[in-house]
Every structure is written in C-alpha cells, then in structure tokens.
C-alpha cells in the first residue's frame, strides 16, 4: 500500500509557456482543497538541488491565472543530470517533508522526473507545458493555443505590410522538431506555403508554388517556416535562394522568436491548466506515480511518463491536405 501523500512540491522546468502559472495555481489550490500541504520549488530542478522552497497556500497564487511565464521561475540544471545532484535534491525534499512533486514542463523535464522516480521511488506527476505541442499522450500542451494566437496576430500584421509593398515574407515560427505551430497558424493566417520538419517538400516545389501564386495574380505572399524545417539550413538561406531564382520578388524575413512564448494565456490554456493541475494532485493522492496528465478527446487522461517521453507526437496529415487545398 502506498504511503499517504502529505506535502506536494510543484515546479516548472525547461522553457516557459503561457498557462504555467494557471497550472501552479490549480496545484496549490487543489492541495488546499484536499487538506494537503504544498511547496513551491523555485528555478526547477536546480532549485530542488539548492533547497529553494516556499510553502504556498491559496492566497499565494491569487491574480496569477492571467499572467504568462512562471512565478516559480525556470532553469536548466546540469547538476540534476548527475547522480550526486539528484541525491542532494532528494535529501532536500525529504528534509523539507516533501513526499511527492508535480513538474510542469516538456520531455526533458519528464525524463528527469522519471529517473528520479526510478532511483528514489519518489512519487511524481508531469503536466505538459510547452508551446510546441510535441508531447505524446495529449492533444494539447499548455501554451500551444496561446502561441498560435500570438503567431496569427503577428502574421496578420505582417501581411498588411506585404500587401502594401508587394513583398514575399518568410515568417519563422518555433518548432525545432515539430511543425504544429507552423501548420495550424499557417492555415489560420492564410499563408501561401507552410514549411514543416515532417514534410521535406524541397526547394523546387517551393519555387513552383510561389510561381503559381504569382501567375494567379497574387502580388504578395506569406510563407510560414517552422524553425526545424529541413529544406534549407535556415530561413535566411531560403530567402537567398528565392531571390536568386525569383528576382521579381522583394523578399523579407521575420523571425518571431521568443515573443511566441510570452503573453497572457488564452481562455483555453487557462481552463486546460486548471484541469490538469487538479488531476495531477488527485492522481498523487490516489497513490499513482510516474504519469503525465493530458487531454484526449476533451477528457483528462494518464500516460506513463516513459511513453510520453519516447512516444512520437504526429502531425495531422489531414491538415497538410487542407493547407494544400486552401492555399491554392
């Protein structure tokens, strides 16, 4: 029989994403609801190693549901990748009376949690927080919906300039290994072409597509490029290639960068964070560990951390088809 959970730690790790604060709020208030103590662990696993803890109650998380980033801060910890670092973290947790924790982050954060669980039998639950939406076992990760809306808003503004000056814009969005942001935002913004890591269309197809657009009477175009796209070494190389092969185009590049991670979370992300945070605490109290809470068919589900880490998040090929049809 599993030991009764009495004090839950909560931390954010890896890259920040809108909705993390809402998830922290949900974890803290779920603990209070179920009469369990909660401790905020600052600066991710590095803070765990350094004992950077703070007891948290419902009033400590007021007015944060609308804020981007993470009040607990985040840091990438080299020390936690070592056995000695993890031993120190475990000692600090036990000393503070923390007997389980919820980690909000991506696959790297989950990998650390799984290893920690294996070594010390320490109960852990993961909440997927990354704008890339590239975690297996959930249809949506925290921050993805907000990032999409941020990208859409930026592309809408860029299109105003593209139309005014008859320009071709390459707009690079985040997505090193997955093209979810580029594909969905590209369709939503009416992009003429979308380049994603999962589909290597080649430079010739890109040129042909732009020539068709030009031939159909379009005087400006938007090409959304995922940062992990395989066609060129980078978006600036793509710009140079198009300028060489289509000198009639005035080509510009806009890299949206980290602005995609910031901003007030959307209603969808706030509700999702609240649902996942509550379920994470309830899962620990049920004596379960080493799971990620996620959303599938609008139901909160559990996926073993190992599957969440090793599983492949797949692009929706129907959306690729839709993109081809509506961009013509």
DOSENU-884149 format. One line per 10 residues: number of its first residue (from 1); their letters; for each residue x, y, z of N, C-alpha, C, CB. Coordinates in steps of 0.001 Angstrom, whole numbers, plus 500000, padded with zeros to 6 digits. Each point is the difference from the previous one (the first is absolute). Glycine has a CB too. Example, Ala and Ser with C-alpha at 12.3 -4.5 7.8 and 13.67 -1.06 7.14 Angstrom:
BEGIN
1 = AS = 513190/494310/507800/499110/501190/500000/500900/501200/500000/498108/498827/501246  501542/502223/498034/500820/501190/500060/499230/501090/500730/501184/499372/497855
***
This chain:
BEGIN
1 = XXXXXXXXXX = 500843/498804/500000/499157/501196/500000/500881/501250/500000/498163/498753/501228  501524/502195/497898/500830/501188/499879/499825/500910/501208/499840/499845/497508  501227/500862/502823/499984/500915/501126/499095/501192/499699/502329/499280/500633  496942/501188/500369/499097/501127/499794/500785/501280/499713/498313/498914/501516  501268/501799/497437/500651/501245/499623/499593/501105/500971/500049/499284/497575  500947/501441/502944/499726/501075/500955/500497/501366/499545/500124/498301/501773  500920/501727/497397/500532/501286/499550/500479/499876/498551/500682/500597/502375  498701/500188/496731/500283/499931/498562/500863/501189/499580/497819/498781/499600  503258/500944/499719/500804/501059/499403/499521/500273/498585/501972/499351/501418  498195/501870/498116/499650/500331/498621/501123/500852/499409/497502/499899/500518
11 = XXXXXXXXXX = 502909/499772/498263/501072/500737/499345/499725/500123/498509/501626/499191/501730  498982/501822/497670/499969/500164/498546/501418/499833/499492/497988/501561/500089  502141/497765/498773/501329/499660/499509/500055/500149/498484/500327/498419/501931  500877/501825/497548/500157/500171/498555/499515/501373/499560/499724/497534/499682  499871/502561/499052/499514/501267/499483/498647/500360/500591/501263/499591/497898  498535/501708/502352/498708/500423/500547/498932/499963/498918/501166/501452/501688  497586/498525/498729/498888/500043/499050/498782/500611/500681/500888/497966/498777  498284/502781/500481/498793/500574/500592/499097/498886/500555/500135/501963/498394  499379/498227/502804/499170/498979/500640/500701/499323/501158/498885/499640/497835  502448/500522/502258/500722/499388/501117/499523/500557/501337/501985/499667/498511
21 = XXXXXXXXXX = 497808/501653/501559/499527/500592/501249/498608/499497/500370/501382/502022/499519  497783/497822/499480/498654/499474/500255/500078/498578/500546/499072/501451/498164  501899/497772/501347/500175/498625/500485/500536/499993/501428/500417/499224/497645  500533/501671/502638/500514/500119/501371/498844/500324/500948/502267/500775/499141  496912/500180/500454/498844/500410/500803/499082/498820/500283/500139/502289/499006  499603/496906/499947/499098/498859/500158/500583/498955/500941/499119/500413/497703  502187/499331/502199/500645/499025/500879/499918/500465/501453/501556/499317/498133  498789/501948/502102/499991/500539/501368/498591/499945/500593/501937/501510/499420  497065/498890/499814/498645/500050/500538/499364/498612/500112/499771/502279/499019  500642/496803/500109/499518/498621/500140/500567/499384/501272/499824/499762/497490
31 = XXXXXXXXXX = 501437/500538/502805/500595/499506/501247/499229/500541/501208/502268/499865/498882  497415/501427/501081/499248/500600/501108/498615/499368/500126/501254/502155/499674  498115/497581/499193/498666/499391/499996/500016/498625/500660/499454/501258/497906  501616/497978/501825/500102/498644/500538/500809/499943/501305/499825/499141/497659  500415/502037/502941/500708/500086/501290/501394/499385/499951/497794/499928/501131  502916/500394/497799/501380/499557/499836/500874/501252/499892/499290/497816/498841  501871/502170/501787/500913/501145/499906/500608/500078/498599/500513/499819/502470  499847/501389/497122/500623/500189/498687/501218/500906/500137/497769/499693/498847  503269/499964/500420/501246/500772/500034/500416/500362/498576/500715/498838/502137  499550/502441/497635/500518/500424/498709/501498/499782/499951/498163/501689/499779
41 = XXXXXXXXXX = 502300/497672/499148/501436/499758/499800/500462/500966/498913/499838/497517/500688  501010/503424/499679/500420/501044/499072/501167/499545/499115/499224/501709/501657  500782/498790/497112/501072/499772/499022/500179/498519/499644/501129/502033/500893  497761/497266/499004/500025/498635/499500/500841/499053/500835/499658/500941/497774  501004/498133/501543/500798/498994/500712/501220/500618/500684/499231/498288/498349  501256/502827/501131/501135/500666/500644/499588/500512/501378/500936/500655/497745  497846/499881/502343/499489/500452/501285/499771/498852/500963/498949/501909/498845  500720/496925/500595/499825/498799/500824/501339/499608/500621/498084/499216/498535  502980/500891/500683/501341/499665/500489/500471/501002/501047/500526/498950/497790  499072/502309/502050/500444/501059/500909/499022/500252/501145/501185/501027/498084
51 = XXXXXXXXXX = 497709/498220/501945/499031/500157/501081/499246/501318/499963/501444/498554/501347  498288/501928/497463/499305/501284/499828/498488/499757/500031/501936/500940/498626  497524/498877/502584/498598/499611/500188/499207/501103/500715/500709/497584/500085  497985/502426/499668/499118/500917/500720/498626/499359/500168/501257/501999/499086  498267/497965/502139/498649/499502/500259/499000/500901/499274/500699/499051/502265  498295/500343/497107/499035/500776/499226/498574/499612/500366/501657/500190/498132  497499/500833/502033/498585/499790/500259/499179/500714/498939/500439/499779/502470  498250/500115/497602/499116/500592/498988/500251/501478/499731/498332/498346/500687  501979/502441/500358/500208/501432/499810/501339/500307/499325/498584/500407/502011  502345/498659/498028/501298/500216/499351/499907/499937/498480/501096/499036/502009
61 = XXXXXXXXXX = 497797/500428/497491/499868/499856/498545/498835/500835/499459/500967/497686/500169  498625/503320/500582/498926/500860/499503/500530/500888/498873/498881/499979/502275  500260/500345/496799/500308/500922/498896/501169/499556/499114/499136/501800/501446  501045/496891/498407/501070/499539/499094/499449/499214/498813/501553/499918/501953  497153/499763/498068/499441/499173/498929/500128/500686/498634/498400/498998/501657  501652/502330/498352/500061/500765/498751/501416/500353/499573/497787/500905/500566  503194/498679/500186/501376/500403/499713/500765/498923/499228/499966/501397/502070  500842/499050/496959/500871/499087/499267/501244/499682/500813/499147/500915/497830  501731/498261/501615/501215/499631/500717/499696/499096/501176/501033/502143/499301  499827/497895/501721/499800/499174/501190/500524/500721/501236/500175/497914/498603
71 = XXXXXXXXXX = 498980/502224/502418/500421/500671/501228/501052/499188/500747/497744/501062/500158  502327/497634/499558/500994/499149/500651/501345/500028/499270/498140/498539/500811  501916/502186/498093/501212/500085/499182/500355/498626/499421/500825/501926/501416  500101/498078/497658/500419/498746/499375/501484/500079/499695/497700/499631/499011  502953/499225/501006/501433/499964/499692/500356/498603/499511/500507/501787/501737  500463/498150/497400/500495/498694/499559/501148/499600/500931/499324/500439/497559  500562/498386/503023/500950/499578/501024/500953/498918/499490/498300/500577/501731  502951/499777/498161/501035/499027/499633/500249/499063/501187/501077/501659/498386  498856/498897/502829/500270/499207/501209/499006/498857/500171/500959/502038/501063  497786/498188/498532/498971/498973/500199/500231/498795/499086/498373/501794/500661
81 = XXXXXXXXXX = 502448/498373/498318/500310/498889/499102/501017/499045/500618/499510/501484/498051  501048/498894/503102/500962/499144/500697/499335/499306/501183/501879/501515/499294  498622/497317/501054/499461/499240/501136/500162/500796/501296/500546/497828/498827  500603/502843/501310/500243/500787/501210/498998/501141/500133/502425/499414/499860  497287/501227/499028/499035/501097/500018/498622/499523/500405/501311/501145/498236  498286/497704/501221/498679/499459/500330/499930/499545/501458/499731/499284/497613  501368/500182/502902/500043/499609/501418/499802/501213/500902/501539/498095/499430  499097/503006/500197/499865/501228/500784/498555/500506/499943/502422/500582/499538  496976/499347/499271/498605/500418/499843/499085/499142/500873/500483/500767/497647  499749/497927/502338/499183/499080/500806/500135/500318/501486/500274/498218/498247
91 = XXXXXXXXXX = 500956/502018/502184/500240/500333/501412/499239/501272/500391/502279/498909/499875  497749/502101/499257/499300/501258/500298/498486/499805/500078/501843/501246/498860  497630/497943/500228/498557/499735/500008/499583/499298/501296/500020/499843/497483  500725/499125/502890/499673/499238/501209/500121/500879/501244/500800/497890/498883  500247/502913/501152/500214/500909/501140/498845/500986/500147/502477/499783/499686  496998/500665/499180/498892/500960/500013/498649/499326/500186/501342/501474/498528  498646/497202/501518/498750/499268/500184/499179/499841/498735/499999/500838/502287  500600/499485/496579/499308/499862/498713/500057/498533/499593/500587/502389/499299  498251/497005/500435/499985/498564/499707/499510/499673/498588/499621/499618/502416  500233/501395/496744/499608/499799/498606/500138/501339/499299/498395/498094/500578
101 = XXXXXXXXXX = 501642/501884/498082/500000/501286/499310/499331/499911/498634/502091/500597/501212  497440/500578/498351/499416/500172/498667/500951/500871/499207/497606/499765/500856  502822/499761/497979/500896/500787/499160/499258/500431/498735/502022/498760/500907  498041/502521/498799/499358/500567/498819/501100/500324/498997/498049/500956/501360  501958/498338/497505/501062/500213/499022/499846/499077/498801/501515/500713/501844  499595/499049/497468/499987/499169/498804/500695/498672/500210/499949/502057/498650  500474/497307/500251/500546/498645/500114/501304/499943/500788/498920/499481/497839  501894/501573/502082/501226/500022/500795/499698/500019/501488/501151/501186/498141  497851/499599/502243/499580/500080/501403/499430/498667/500462/499527/502453/499733  499713/496899/499389/499410/498702/500326/501077/498926/500124/497897/500671/498810
111 = XXXXXXXXXX = 503140/499419/500374/501101/499039/500078/500667/500084/501373/500370/500174/497501  499859/501054/502962/500587/500189/501327/499116/499431/501090/501136/502040/499173  497547/498170/500699/499056/499493/501000/499973/498474/500012/498620/502072/499717  501422/497331/499095/499953/498531/499918/501246/499381/500623/498617/500162/497910  502540/500401/501786/501249/499483/500570/499977/500139/501525/501251/500609/497880  498269/500534/502601/499910/500256/501439/499079/498986/500673/500418/502445/499590  498473/497261/499745/499059/499007/500525/500633/498619/500060/498102/501336/499081  502637/498299/499890/500647/498682/499944/501043/499846/501104/499613/499938/497524  501141/501135/502709/501097/499923/500969/499520/500035/501454/501447/501102/498310  497501/499675/501962/499610/500215/501397/498568/499571/500318/501595/501876/500026
121 = XXXXXXXXXX = 497681/497612/498983/498615/499614/500220/499137/501178/500398/500783/497756/500657  499571/503415/498843/499332/501237/500400/498803/500261/499085/502184/500934/500875  496613/499232/499670/498808/500214/499174/500080/501301/499195/498672/498714/501685  501121/501182/497000/500064/501175/499120/498864/499931/498975/502523/500154/500305  496986/501019/499322/499008/500126/498936/500429/501167/499104/498118/499057/501482  501739/500772/497201/500380/501045/499063/498796/500691/499374/502074/498733/499545  498048/502567/500261/499016/500787/499255/500704/500552/498771/498680/500607/502110  500814/499130/496679/500698/500430/498781/499902/501504/499767/499538/497762/499031  501590/502927/501087/500040/501441/499771/501054/500358/498968/499216/500383/502336  500367/499815/496428/500891/500409/498913/499157/500511/498849/501756/498314/500689
131 = XXXXXXXXXX = 498663/502773/498693/499195/500556/498908/500074/499153/498735/500377/502261/500956  500594/496822/498963/500196/499222/498768/498944/498922/499779/502412/500435/500243  496856/499207/500799/498960/498959/499920/500563/498665/499509/498307/501789/499562  502905/497896/500868/500701/498822/499471/500156/498877/501030/501212/501529/498465  497871/498410/502506/500061/498955/501018/498978/498912/499677/500767/501678/501736  499690/497094/498237/499110/498870/499747/499062/499795/501192/501755/498917/498531  496970/500778/501177/499057/499683/501066/499048/501128/500341/501696/498486/500877  498380/502612/498390/499058/501097/500217/499762/500730/498683/500765/500251/502400  497990/500139/497369/499675/500733/498774/500518/501428/500056/497974/498575/499708  502108/501966/501502/500445/501386/500182/500940/500098/501195/497850/500847/498997
141 = XXXXXXXXXX = 503213/499908/500843/500897/500320/501108/499731/501440/500442/501772/498367/499146  498573/501943/502092/499771/501352/500514/500806/501021/499199/499564/499060/502297  499772/501974/497255/500670/501078/499280/499872/499929/498502/501550/500081/501846  498089/498750/497637/499906/499827/498544/498918/500890/499393/500798/497646/500265  498020/502340/500335/498901/500806/499458/500339/501489/500040/498366/498245/500744  502227/502201/500355/500389/501404/500121/501047/500363/498954/499490/499927/502454  501504/499192/497368/501051/500258/499009/499413/500111/498602/501648/498780/501435  497390/500356/498236/499354/500068/498686/499348/501354/499782/499608/497535/500074  499687/502945/500924/499327/501291/499874/500991/501149/499893/498089/499077/501289  503034/500809/499417/501055/501010/499893/500576/500029/498589/500541/499698/502435
151 = XXXXXXXXXX = 499712/499118/497018/500556/499899/498644/499017/500538/498966/501345/498001/500707  497397/501615/499427/498967/500473/499075/499938/501526/499991/498687/497890/500389  501327/502695/500795/499930/501458/500112/501203/500659/499314/498733/499762/502169  502456/499648/498029/501205/500556/499385/499958/499885/498474/501285/499407/502068  498271/499430/497428/499952/499802/498549/498968/500925/499360/500707/497607/500307  498167/502594/500356/498994/500938/499484/500604/501392/499807/498186/498682/501150  502636/501741/499799/500642/501314/499893/501048/500020/498890/499600/500364/502445  501158/498538/497457/501017/499913/498941/499357/500021/498624/501485/498707/501539  497362/500647/498328/499323/499971/498707/499593/501405/499547/499176/497691/500525  500459/503162/500419/499670/501381/499640/501165/500655/499267/498470/500161/501988
161 = XXXXXXXXXX = 502744/499622/498543/501190/500565/499366/500310/499300/498682/500892/500600/502259  498955/498069/497730/500261/499249/498757/499094/500483/498873/500701/498002/501352  498028/502196/498945/499053/500473/498986/500320/501419/499548/498256/498520/500992  502176/502313/499946/500275/501400/499678/501211/500169/499097/498994/500617/502170  501959/498463/497948/501254/500138/499252/500241/498886/498979/500910/501155/501980  498072/498007/497798/500154/498879/499062/501222/499147/500335/498890/501376/498230  501173/498189/503024/501171/499253/500467/499657/498545/500317/500936/502128/500921  500119/497065/499082/499924/498623/500481/500660/499974/501369/500030/499011/497633  499253/500510/503358/500539/499883/501359/500170/498543/500388/498916/502166/500622  502292/497488/499857/500202/498740/500699/499836/500299/501491/501584/499065/498185
171 = XXXXXXXXXX = 497465/500280/502457/499766/500202/501430/500394/498722/500732/498110/501656/499556  502970/498417/501223/500461/498819/500736/499331/499939/501369/502209/500077/498786  497229/498744/501518/499363/499778/501298/500721/498870/500721/497765/500803/499114  501975/499042/502179/500653/498944/500778/499474/498623/499595/500307/501607/501913  500513/497395/498343/499665/498627/499637/501227/499311/499442/497620/500651/499537  503358/499068/501345/501258/499406/499559/499799/498591/499446/501194/501374/501706  497941/497846/498965/499796/498616/499583/498577/499709/499553/501786/499370/501565  497316/501597/498589/498592/499778/499658/499415/501263/499367/499768/498331/501892  499390/501444/497088/499456/501124/499252/498590/500398/500362/501453/499297/498221  498100/500373/502993/498610/500285/500380/499676/501490/499937/500051/497989/501466
181 = XXXXXXXXXX = 500838/502851/499061/499736/501440/499992/499948/500515/498574/501124/500243/502227  499880/499390/496972/500058/500492/498620/498781/499566/499197/502490/499942/500119  497126/498797/500007/498892/499467/499201/498678/500661/500372/501216/497823/499812  498472/502217/501463/498714/500559/500423/499947/501520/499832/499782/498114/501620  501287/502562/498763/500018/501454/499843/500024/500378/498518/501193/500231/502211  499508/498966/496991/500052/500280/498558/498635/499909/499351/502315/499132/499960  496932/499840/500402/498632/499867/499473/499131/501142/500511/500250/497490/499891  499853/502787/501405/499180/501037/500596/500288/501390/499458/499900/498607/502013  501338/501625/497576/500390/501315/499492/499928/500077/498475/501479/500260/501989  498133/498633/497373/499885/500004/498545/501323/500045/499267/497861/501104/500310
191 = XXXXXXXXXX = 503160/498247/500237/501324/500004/499365/499969/499286/498655/501068/500054/502263  499767/500436/496829/500075/499388/498666/500788/498691/500015/499852/502283/498996  501061/497585/501956/500782/498767/500111/500403/499823/501452/500856/500208/497617  499214/498524/502818/500374/499672/501376/501092/498946/499957/497676/500552/500869  503442/499713/499795/501133/499082/500002/500204/499440/501405/501080/501270/498099  498847/497399/502032/500077/499348/501308/501027/498866/499960/497584/500593/500465  502984/499029/500702/501024/498945/500033/499501/498653/499491/501010/501183/501914  497703/498535/498280/499457/498681/499657/499870/499778/498494/498780/500041/502155  501195/501021/497062/499799/499886/498558/501085/500772/499264/497516/499743/500333  503428/499550/499069/501077/500655/499239/499555/500156/498549/501783/499024/501536
201 = XXXXXXXXXX = 497616/502125/498155/499446/500220/498667/501068/500355/498968/497895/500742/501084  503256/499714/499369/501068/500349/499078/499875/501423/499467/500142/497607/499385  500994/502936/500215/500035/501381/499525/499258/500182/498683/502172/500271/501159  497878/498717/497977/499340/500118/498692/498494/500161/500160/501813/498609/498969  497604/500617/501944/498556/500118/500214/499652/501373/500542/499851/497540/500418  500989/502977/500477/499749/501325/500551/499987/501054/498898/501066/499295/502156  499931/500633/496955/500069/500952/498890/498782/499846/499086/502523/499953/500109  497123/498807/499583/498828/499756/499134/498734/500563/500626/501090/497927/499107  498756/501868/502194/498818/500490/500694/499918/501519/499944/500085/498011/501503  501051/502640/498735/500015/501466/499978/499764/500538/498580/501580/499989/501970
211 = XXXXXXXXXX = 498921/499286/497050/499759/500421/498611/498522/499870/499643/502334/499294/499380  497020/499644/501113/498565/499854/499756/499218/501126/500661/500286/497519/499851  500142/502819/501359/499338/501097/500705/500156/501305/499230/500412/498846/502189  500792/501371/497309/500269/501210/499225/499171/500006/498721/502330/500105/500945  497622/498719/498420/499250/499890/498748/498498/500161/500172/501782/498520/499190  497723/501164/502011/498552/500121/500239/499581/501431/500323/500000/497649/500816  500995/503233/499246/499679/501397/500245/500357/500507/501381/498216/499704/498397  502332/499426/502459/500387/500446/501334/501238/500888/499929/499022/497908/500987  500905/503236/499670/501120/500934/499971/500861/499924/501255/498628/501481/498567  500912/497767/502427/500768/499814/501229/499731/498594/500526/499899/502489/500546
221 = XXXXXXXXXX = 501013/497007/500248/499838/498648/500538/500604/499908/501394/500047/499053/497674  499378/500038/503112/500527/499666/501326/500380/498525/499999/498576/501788/501133  502664/497915/499244/500445/498620/500171/500343/499816/501473/500890/499847/497600  498393/499252/503078/500266/499723/501414/500996/498847/500089/497682/500812/500683  503400/499403/500037/501082/499022/500074/500215/499576/501450/501090/501002/497952  498773/497703/502314/500358/499479/501315/501519/500028/500122/497923/498522/500090  502598/501832/501081/501455/500139/500157/500743/498685/499742/499583/501817/501661  499708/497053/498423/500633/498712/499752/499835/499516/498568/499609/499462/502367  499884/501390/496734/499794/499601/498614/501308/499524/499378/498108/501637/499809  501802/497307/499353/501196/499359/499460/500395/500485/498599/499395/498036/501367
231 = XXXXXXXXXX = 499818/502859/498032/500297/500393/498611/501309/500770/499918/497547/500083/499503  502621/500888/501346/501231/500790/499995/500680/499933/501351/499029/501523/498277  502222/498965/501798/500705/500011/501278/499302/500926/500984/502159/499503/498825  497293/501584/500653/499235/500927/500819/499129/500860/499101/501803/500018/501764  497347/500795/498854/499034/500788/499236/500692/501031/499114/498334/499667/501829  502843/500795/498558/500710/500989/499190/500582/499376/498738/500529/501278/502077  499843/497441/498009/500447/499289/498805/498849/499848/499009/501723/498773/501364  497084/500971/499158/498809/499924/499147/499759/501332/499293/499003/498275/501540  501139/502801/499188/499832/501341/499424/500975/500211/498839/499238/500878/502245  502032/498774/497979/501013/500180/498956/499678/499175/498759/501705/500446/501772
241 = XXXXXXXXXX = 497825/498325/498450/499696/499119/498876/498850/500551/499169/500813/498045/501329  498153/502442/499332/498846/500548/499279/500386/501273/499255/498452/499013/501718  502365/501807/498889/500433/501228/499332/500803/499692/498735/500035/501166/502223  500753/497749/497836/500791/499618/498822/499126/499440/498884/501933/499531/501503  497033/499733/498885/499173/499321/499011/498728/500760/499628/500904/497888/500881  498718/503073/499927/498819/500811/499714/500303/501464/500300/498477/498049/500527  502361/502569/498670/500418/501385/500260/498856/501008/499990/502161/499403/498996  496685/500170/500478/498855/500909/499965/499400/500216/501391/499532/499243/497665  500839/499894/503294/499478/500126/501364/500929/500863/500861/498894/497741/499779  500515/503136/501003/500701/500739/501050/499807/499187/501274/499650/502312/498882
251 = XXXXXXXXXX = 501413/497003/501564/499875/499011/501070/500463/500558/501345/500339/498193/498310  498892/501530/502723/500344/500390/501364/499853/498800/500927/499257/502372/499554  501455/497686/501568/499927/498937/501011/499572/500605/501327/501796/498660/498821  497285/500664/501846/499597/500406/501350/500067/498777/500906/498492/501850/499099  502391/498198/501893/500151/498904/500962/499252/500393/501274/502273/499303/499026  496645/499990/501275/499168/500386/501138/500655/499691/501346/498011/499609/498570  502814/499348/501470/500799/499727/501199/499214/499823/501282/501745/501263/498914  498825/499244/502182/499451/499716/501321/498730/500766/500326/502286/499531/500702  497313/501396/498450/498717/500660/500251/498856/498985/499995/500887/502111/498951  499334/496749/500389/498967/498958/499949/499772/499347/501354/500607/499592/497631
261 = XXXXXXXXXX = 500380/500460/503245/499883/499363/501312/499319/500887/501028/502043/498722/499474  497934/502578/500280/499503/500916/501008/498535/500352/499838/502268/500887/500140  497282/499967/500741/498641/500523/499903/499012/499298/500913/500510/500599/497683  498371/500064/502502/498927/499461/500837/499398/498758/499347/499508/502310/500894  500334/496595/499855/499461/498767/499402/498552/500156/499551/501548/498695/501443  498117/500604/497503/498635/500002/499482/499065/499319/501006/500868/499968/497614  497837/500222/502185/499017/499326/500867/500194/498491/499938/498356/501880/499648  501883/497604/499153/500186/498549/499848/501161/499516/500869/499095/500118/497646  502042/500593/502312/501161/499573/500776/499761/500132/501507/501463/500681/498090  497784/500326/502311/499700/500166/501430/499125/498853/500518/500173/502500/499728
271 = XXXXXXXXXX = 498824/497131/499479/499114/498910/500412/500754/498673/499977/498002/501256/499104  502791/498521/499836/500780/498765/499905/500964/499883/501179/499814/500069/497488  500878/501009/502830/500943/499990/501126/499286/499678/501307/501431/501675/498807  497383/498877/501373/499238/499752/501227/499592/498531/500106/499159/502368/499941  500396/497072/498940/499592/498589/499992/501194/499075/500257/498145/500570/498398  502967/499709/500945/501180/499142/500146/500600/500115/501394/500453/500244/497556  499560/500971/503009/500557/500189/501341/499221/499244/501061/500809/502225/499286  497873/497854/500632/499158/499281/500967/500186/498495/499850/498323/501880/499965  501686/497644/498797/500147/498561/499762/501364/499493/500464/498440/500192/498049  502596/500622/501810/501335/499591/500443/500013/499723/501494/501023/501353/498162
281 = XXXXXXXXXX = 498374/499545/502606/499949/499810/501459/499134/498794/500346/500319/502476/500356  498530/497407/499009/499113/498869/500281/500673/498669/499677/498029/501464/499525  502767/498512/499421/500705/498766/499607/501009/499590/501064/499705/500599/497580  501032/500378/502960/500947/499703/501078/499265/499472/501233/501551/501787/499131  497327/498846/501200/499246/499597/501188/499376/498612/499846/499534/502410/500448  500285/497157/498297/499493/498650/499731/501104/498948/500087/498244/501002/498535  502976/499454/501753/501116/499073/500134/500687/499654/498694/498844/499104/501942  500878/501661/497016/500609/499742/498694/501199/500915/499793/497771/499282/499072  503181/500245/500128/501215/500769/499755/500551/499689/498619/500505/500016/502455  500392/500866/497092/500699/499796/498726/499059/500107/498801/501624/498531/501193
291 = XXXXXXXXXX = 497405/502354/498904/499064/500249/498904/500055/501464/499566/498511/498156/500852  501074/502072/497927/499727/501348/499514/498498/500148/499839/502243/500137/498815  497212/500976/501647/498587/500282/499768/499887/500760/498676/499486/500065/502516  499532/499553/496665/499847/500637/498702/498540/500082/499594/502250/499167/499354  497510/501393/499478/498647/500164/499492/499835/499196/498715/499847/502295/501042  499166/496819/498937/499685/499218/498806/498493/499902/499846/502141/498686/500228  497367/501782/498609/498556/500026/499722/499254/500698/501138/500199/497862/498665  500371/503238/501789/499452/500859/501054/499874/499295/501349/498775/501219/498232  501936/497686/501946/500033/499308/501284/501423/500033/500536/498066/498501/499330  502075/501688/501979/501325/499969/500611/500426/498534/500165/499577/502216/501218
301 = XXXXXXXXXX = 501580/497467/498241/500486/498618/499990/501392/499914/500618/498630/499532/497947  501783/499241/502365/501332/499751/500544/500832/499214/498995/499079/500025/502346  502160/500408/497453/500945/499300/499131/501274/499759/500798/499022/501060/497890  501487/497705/502151/501268/499762/500701/501079/500951/499496/499376/497585/500321  501418/502960/500573/501034/500955/499607/500916/499437/498922/499906/500969/502287  500411/497740/497815/500888/499387/499013/499411/500103/498592/500849/498426/501766  497843/501353/498116/499347/500118/498691/499956/501444/499531/498628/497987/500526  501097/502926/500401/499945/501419/499654/501348/500483/499480/498225/500351/501734  502854/499105/498827/501350/500405/499604/500397/499371/498662/500616/500237/502425  499136/498470/497438/500474/499265/498826/499026/500013/498829/501260/498574/501551
311 = XXXXXXXXXX = 497444/501664/498730/499002/499986/498939/500184/501158/499033/498426/498883/501559  501110/500930/497234/500146/501017/498960/498694/500740/499793/501769/498627/498892  498273/502685/501302/498832/500835/499717/499924/500211/498497/500149/501160/502262  498747/498432/497129/499896/500022/498541/499212/501199/499499/500143/497526/500004  500286/502967/498848/499301/501092/499341/498703/499481/499392/502187/501169/499527  496799/499649/500412/498708/499622/499426/500076/500125/498479/498773/500763/502095  501290/498098/497205/500161/500028/498545/498777/500566/499295/501507/498042/500187  497338/501891/500466/498813/500623/499406/500194/501511/499908/498539/498157/500919  502118/502414/500097/500272/501432/499970/500987/500357/498895/499549/500105/502452  501412/499001/497290/500941/500232/498894/499229/500064/498682/501859/498813/501263
321 = XXXXXXXX = 497188/500276/498562/499164/499992/498794/499162/501273/499907/499921/497489/500082  499486/502892/501056/499196/501223/500034/500855/501201/499611/498526/499009/501791  502690/501023/498724/500915/501100/499679/500253/500090/498499/501075/499735/502245  499169/499125/497124/500252/499966/498555/498806/500533/499219/501518/498040/500328  497287/501593/500125/498774/500378/499261/499692/501488/500149/499104/497682/500344  500914/502803/500893/499567/501378/500236/501040/501054/499654/498574/499103/501769  502670/500478/498029/501037/500989/499657/500139/500203/498509/501194/499376/502061  498060/499863/497154/500139/500090/498538/499313/501254/499461/500098/497490/499862
***
